[in-house]
Amino acid sequence: MFHKSKKALTTAAMIGFLISSTGYALAEEVQINEEDSVIVSGKEAEDNQKQSQGKKSGDVVVSATRTEQEIKETPAAVQVITREDLDNLGAQTLADALKLATSIDVGSPAMTGRSVTVRGMSSRHVLILVDGKRQVSEGSYSTVNTYELERINMDNIERIEIVRGPVSSLYGSEGMSGVVNIITRKPEKQEFTLSLTPWRYGKHTKNGGTDNYFFRYDSGIIDDKMGFIFSYDRQSISPFENYDRGAGTHDSVNNQYGHRDSYNFEFTYDLSKRQHLDFSADYQHDKLKGRSSTTQYETYDNKRKQFSVGLRGETDKSNYQLRMYYGEHEKDGPVYNYHGGSLTDFDVSERKTWVFEGHISSQLWNKHLTTIGAEYRTEDYWGTRVDRPSSSGKTIIRDGITKTAGDFNMDSAAVYIQDEWLVNDRLLIIPSIRFDTSNNFDDNYSPKLGLTYKLSDNYRLKANVGKGFKAPTIDDMFMNMSKRMGPFLVNVQGNPDLKPEKSTSYELSLEGEKGKTFGKVTYFMNDVKDLITTNMTRVGMTYYSTYENEDEADIDGIEFEIGHYISDKFTLKANYTYLDATGTDGSRLTGRAEHMGTVQLHYDDNRKNGVNVIFWNEWRKNYLSSVTNSNKSYTMWNLAVNKKWNDKFSGFFGIDNIFDKKDPELSIYGAIVRTGVTMKF
C-alpha cells in the first residue's frame, strides 16, 4: 500500500517522463519539417510503414508487444481474426467471432450473459480491450466480462487480436490468461453501410432470437487531413421459452430480452504526416428484462458512456502515444412480482473511471527496440451493493423499500519496460516487466521473458515464462449485498483484505510450414495461487457468503493447430486442446472440458463477387458441469455461407447446431438459424 501523496508523485514522475520523451520526439519531427518541406530524413520510417501496410492484417499483431510485429516473429501465442473472417462467419457478437479460436471456450447464451475462458482460466482472468482501452463495466467476482461478449459492435471491427498466456507485464491486472484486443475501423472512403442480421432458435414456442440493425457513415479522408465514422446499432432481443418449464408465465422465459442501442463516433485528424490526433465517443443503453426467480422478474436499465482522446506519432527511430479516456457505467435494476407487478427489490450503481496512459518505443541501439510506458487509473464506484459503515452512505427509498448506497474509490498506477532484442538472424529475445501499485491492494511486479528461435526458414521454436495477476475489485472488497433468489435470501459480504490473484506460467511451442501444410503444437503450464473464492454457509433459509483468497489451481495443457491447403479453393483446418485443470484439493475444476476442438472446412471460389463457405464441427469431451458435477460430452455441426453479389451488396446464411442438440444444463437450446444482408452506397 502507499499514501496518495506518494502515489501522486510516482504517477507524475512516470507520466512526466513520457511527456518529456514524446516532447523530444515532437521537437525532432518539427526540426525535420523546418529543414525541408518534404520529409527526407523520415523516408526509411515511411518505407517501413508502407511495407507493413502492404501485409495482410492477419500477418501482423500489435497486442503482444504494443509494437507492430509479424506473427511468425513474436514469441507469444497469438491469433488474429480479420474483417474477412468476421464476414465469412456472419459474426454478430464477440462470442460468435471467437467460435473457431484455439483454446477459447465460449459459454452458450444464458440468463446472465456469456462466459469466455482462455486455456481453462476463468472469465475474470481475460482482459478484453477495444483499441487497447479497458471498458468500464461490471466488476464483481461473478460478473466480470459476463456481458461484454454481447455489447461489442461487430460491424465496427477491423480485426480481433488474441494473445494466449499472461500479459500482465504490459497490461497489468486481468491479463492472467490472455488478452482479446478489438481493433476498430478507421476512416477510409466515403460510404454508407446498412445491415440487418437476424437469428432465431429453430424450435421454440416464442421463437426466441435477436435482430441486429446497423448503420454506419464513413466520411473518408477529408482534405487529406481528417476523417470520421459515425455508427448506430440496435440489438432487439426477443424472449424464448425454456422447454422444460411451463408456458405462459415469466418463469418460462430463459433469457434477458428487450433491446440494446449503441452509438459510436470515431474522429482522426492528421497534425502532420507523422502526427495524429484521435477522438472517440461511445454511448450504449440497455433496456432488458429477465427472470430472477420463479416468482420475480428483473429489469436492467444500463447506460454506458465512454470518451477518448489521444496523440500518436513517429519519428525516425521512435513511435509514441499519449492518451486519456473516461468511462461511466450506470445500472438500475428493480425487481418485480410476476403477479401484480409490485416492486420487491432494487439495486442502483454508478461506476466512473479515468485513465491516463502513454508509451514510447525507440530504437536505442542497433538491435534493440525498447518500449517504456506508464498508466494511471482512478475508479469511483457508488451503489447499493457496496456499503461503507460510515456517514458517507446514502439512503435511497423506493415504494417503501429502503437501501443504503456506499461510495468507494480505487487509484492505481503502473510503469513498465520491454526490450525487443534481435540477438542475430535466428534469435529474438523479449524481456518485459511491469510494476503496479494501488491504494487498495498490495504492490505487484509482473515480469515476462519470451524468445523466438528460427530452427530453419520454415520452423520456429518459441518459449515464454511470465507472471500474471488479477487485482481484487471494489465490488470484491466492499460488497454488501442482500438479494432474494427464489425462496432463499442470499447475503454476500466483501473482504477488504483480499490479495491479488497470481499466476506463474510456462509455455513451449514448435510451429512451422511445409509445402501446403502449416501447424503448431504448444505445451503450457499455469500455477495459480491466492484465487478468490466464495465461502458460503446456510442458516435456515438464508445463505451467507464472503470472498476469500483460499484456492489454488494447476492448469496445464497441450494445444494443436494444423491446416492444409487442399486446393486453391479448399482449406482444411483443425485445432485441439487437452486441459488438465485441478483445484486446491486436486479435483478437476468445473466449467471446463478435458478435451475440446474444432474441425473446419473452408471454401472460397476466389472471385471478386463470389461465395465463401465454412462447414465446421465443434466438440467437447468430459466437460465437468458446475450444476451436477458430472462429465458431459457433445458435438455440434455448423454452417456459414457468405455471398458477395457485387461491391455494394452481400448476403449471409448460417445454421449453428444443425442437428438441434439441446442441453439446458449447458445452456444449449437447439439449432440457431442466422441470416443477414449488408448494403453499401
Secondary structure, DSSP 4 states (H G I P E B T S, - for coil): ---HHHHHHHHHHHHHHHHHHHHHHHHHHHHHHHH-SS--TTHHHHHHHHHHHHS-GGGEESTTTSS-EETTT-SSEEEEEEHHHHHHHT--SHHHHTTT-TTEEEPPPBTTB--EEETTB-GGGEEEEETTEEPP---STTTTTTTHHHHS-GGGEEEEEEEES--HHHH-TTTTSEEEEEEEP---SEEEEEEEEEEEESS-TT--EEEEEEEEEEE--BTTTEEEEEEEEEEEEE--B-TTS-SSSGGGB-S-EEEEEEEEEEEEEEEETTEEEEEEEEEEEEEEEEESSSSEEEEEEEEEEEEEEEEEEE-SSEEEEEEEEEEEEEEE--EEETTT--EEE--EEEEEEEEEEEEEEEEEETTEEEEEEEEEEEEEEEETTB--SSTT-EEEEETTEEEEEEEEEEEEEEEEEEEEEE-SSSEEEEEEEEEEEESSS--EEEEEEEEEEESSSSEEEEEEEEEEEEPPPHHHHHBEEEEEETTEEEEEE--TT---EEEEEEEEEEEEEETTEEEEEEEEEEEEEEEEEEEEEEETTEEEEEEEEEEEEEEEEEEEEEEEE-SSSEEEEEEEEEEEEE-TTSPBPSSEEEEEEEEEEEEE---TT-EEEEEEEEEEEEEE-TTT--EEEEEEEEEEEEEE-SSSEEEEEEEESTT--EEGGGTEES-EEEEEEEEE-
